């Protein structure tokens, strides 16, 4: 059965790799980790890790180690003029990401947030989206040009807005201060800082709540769950329970 690719997703997949923007060679855009068409909750990050496409030595993942489609696995040099079947193959690779070789070292740290609100990457009730759909090398924070980072966000957040306005996502969870700052710049997104600071030993975070993208409920935290200093299992659980506590009121009353 052929995967039907929504027109706006096909248009994003066919965009050429931006020159001079540190995009991982041979990679393809990651329009979602998991199927955005069936998920009702999405976590949001900056951009895909290069580990989705490369090993630690910088070699392209292939065979049983491959997580997502690459230009090499497709036998292509570009997606710009790829056949509809090839575009569908890339999209299906994103949809089925958690059924094959997910980078669970990273995604497993967000799963507790989802479980406390009765969703999961594993069941397809949640997915992960990014402000920028290109994986980069170096990682986002080490891209030497702030201008390049801003250009990538400016280009790709248009697609993110289309996703959130076109699909069934009801709740968006923002992972990290940089993600929050990017959303604060978007039109039709209303966020407010909560006065409370969550603290556990050496880790602490501020939280934002709000709405946007045609009434999606939004909760965000300033720490990056995967990389900020002092993040422990206890801290993640505390944050997860705070998200679960905030969500019902946010969904009922708005901000």
N, C-alpha and C positions, 0 to 999 in steps of 0.2 A: 504494500500500500504506500503510495507516494505521499510524503509529508507536504501539506499545503502551507506555504510560507506567506504570512501577511505581507501586503505590499510595502508597508513602511519598514518592515524588517528586511525584506529583500533589498530595498534601496540602501539601507545602512550597510549590509554585507557587501554590496557592490562598490562602496566608496573606496577609492584608491588609498594605499598607505601613504600618509603624509611624509614628504621628504624631510630628512634632517630632524626627525622627531623621536629618535631612539626606540622605534617600534621593533620588537623582537623579529629578526628575519624569519621568513617562512610562516609566521603566525597568521591566524585569521581573527577577525573581530569576534569577541565573546559577547553576544547580545544578551545572554543570561546564563547563569549556572542553574540548571533546572528549567522546567517548563513554565514560563511566565504566563501562559494562557490558562493554566489550571491553578496556580498558586494564588492565595489570598493575602499572604504576608511576604514581604521582601526585605532582606537586609541590604544595605547600600554601602559600598566602599568607594575607593578612589579609582582603581583600575586593576585588571587582572595581574597576577604575579607572573613573572617570566617562568616560574616553576611549572606553570601549566603547559609549557611548550618545550622547556629545556631542562636538562639535568644540571647538577652542580658544576660540571665542567663546561657547560655551554653547548652540549651536544643536543640536537633535536630529538625529542622523545618519539619513539616509533614502536610499532608492533604492540606487544602486550603492555608496554609502559605508556603508550600514548593516551592522553586524556581527552584531547579535542582534535578536530581535523586541522591539518596543516596544509599549506600549498603543496608540499611534497607528497603527502598521503593522497591528495586529490589529483596529483599529476598536472598541476597548473602553475603558472607563474603569476597569476593575478585572478581575483574574483570579479573584476570589473566586467568582463565579457564572458563569464563562466555560464555554462548551460544551467537551465532551471534545476536539473537533477543534482548538479554539484552544489548549488545554493541550498537546496533542500537537505543535502547531506551535512552541510555545515550547521544548519539550523537544528537538525535532529541530533547532532553531536552535542550541542548545547542543552537541548531538552533532556537528554538521557545521561547527562554528566554524572549525576550521583549514583547511577546504576553500574558504573564501570570502574574507573580509577580516580575517584575524587581526591583532591589534595586535602585529606582529612585533618592533617596537622593544623591547617589553617581554619577550615570550615567547622571542625569539631569544637572550636572554642566559642563559636556563635550559636551552636545547636542548643545549649541550655536556655538561651533567650527565647528560642522558638518553642521549646518543650513546655515552658511555663505558661505559654498562651495556646497550648494544645495544637501546635503545628510542628513541622519538621521538614528539613531538606529531604530526608530519606523517603518520606511518604508522598512528596510532591505537593504538599500543602504550602510549602514555602520555597522560595528561590532566592538567589543572590543577584543583585544588579550592581552596576558600577557607573560612576560619573563619566568615565572614559572607557570605551570598549576595547582599546588596544592594550596589549601587554607591552611593557617597556623594559629595557635593560640599558642603564641601571634602573633600580626600583624608583618609584615616584619621587620620594624625598631626596634622592641623590641625582636627579636630573639637574645638570648644572645651570639650566636657564629657566628662570621664573617665567619669562615670556613664552617659552615652549609649553610649560605646564598650563598657563592661562589659555593659550591657543587650543590645546587639546580639549580642555574643559569646555571652552566656548563652542567648539564644533560639535562635541558629542552630547552635551546636556540637552540639545534640541531633541535628539533621539530618545533620551531618557524621559523627557516630558511626554513624548508621543506614547511610549510604553505605558506610563502610569495613567494616561488619559484613555488609552484604548483597551486595556486589559482589566482583570478583576481584582487587582491589588487593592486591599482595604487598609492595610497597615504597612508603614515604611519605617524601618529601624536604621538609624544613622550611626555608623561605627567610626567615631573619631571627630576631632575638632575641625580638621580640614574639610571633611564632608559637610559638616554643619555650616561652616563659613561659605561654602559654595552654594548651598541651598538658600542661605540668607540673601544672596545676590539675585535669586530668581524671582521673576514676577509671579504673582498668584500663589505665593507660598508665605504663610504667616506662622512664624515661630516665636515663642517666648521662653526666656530663661526661667527656670524654677529657682527659688531662693535657697533651697536645700542643697548641700554638697554631700555626696555619699563618700564616706571615708572608711577604709579598712586597713589598719596597719600602715604600710608605706604607700598605698594606692588611694587615690581619690578622683572623683569626677563630678562635673556639673552636668545638668540635664536640661534639654529643651523639649518642649511639646508644641504641637501645632497641627495645622491642616494645610493641604495643598493638592494640586493636580486633580481637581474635581472631587474634593472631599475625602481624600486619603488622610487617615490619622497618622501623625508623625511623632516619633519619640527618638531622641538622640542623646548620646553621651560623649563627652569630650575626650576620654581616653580611647586609644586604639587597643581593642581587646587582645590582639595578637602581639603587639610590639611595645606597648607602653611599660614603663618601669613598675615593678611591684605587683603586677596582675597575678593573682592567685586563684585557685579554684573557689575558695570562699568568697573572694571579691566578685567573681563572675556570677556565683549563685546569688549574692546579695543584689547585684545589679539586675539579674534576671527577675527576681521577685519584685523589685521596684517597678520594672516595666509592666509586669502582670498587674500590679496594684494600680498603676496610672491608666492603663488602657481602657477599662470599662467606662470610667468617667469621661475620658477624652472622646470615646465613640458616642456616648449619649449626648453630651452637651456641647462639644466643640470647644474652641478657645476664643 
